[in-house]
Amino acid sequence: MSEKKDASVWQGFKAFLMRGNVVDLAVAVVIGAAFTNIVNSVVKGLINPLVGAIGTKNLDNYSSCLSSTCEGDRGIRLLWGSVLGATLTFVITATVVYFLMVLPMSKYLGRLEARRKAKESAHEVIEVTELEVLKEIRDALLAQQQRGPGRDGR
């Protein structure tokens, strides 16, 4: 009994791993990690020096002290430069992801949806009930009787 249970657990785990979305998620994590390195390099190599032109070239060095002195371990230091750097990294990442991935994909999916709807409307079948067909036949016969006999002498 236990062996069957273990086998079904492993079968379920195998099925979980083989689903497409797990593989997609793994690829996204790897790509995201590589992309994070690029964005961090842009922030540290370009943004930090530009913003740091005011003073230091490293945003991590910008801080404020809540107490009168912040020497060594004394005082409470707020590292707002680090927060600013992380915020810039986030904004740059979000901007790049939106404009290079989300927006083009949305436009592409919108075009696909429009094509699908156009194809469906072109192949739309008009459903006619049996009663409607019989009414059309009756109306055609009545119209023929009212016109009188045709050329064949009926």
Secondary structure, DSSP 4 states (H G I P E B T S, - for coil): -HHHHHHHHHHHHHHHHHSHHHHHHHHHHHHHHHHHHHHHHHIIIIIHHHHGGGS-S-GGG--EESSS---TT-S-EE-HHHHHHHHHHHHHHHHHHIIIIIHHHHHHHHHHHHHHHHHHHHTPPPP--HHHHHHHHHHHHHHHHHH---TT--
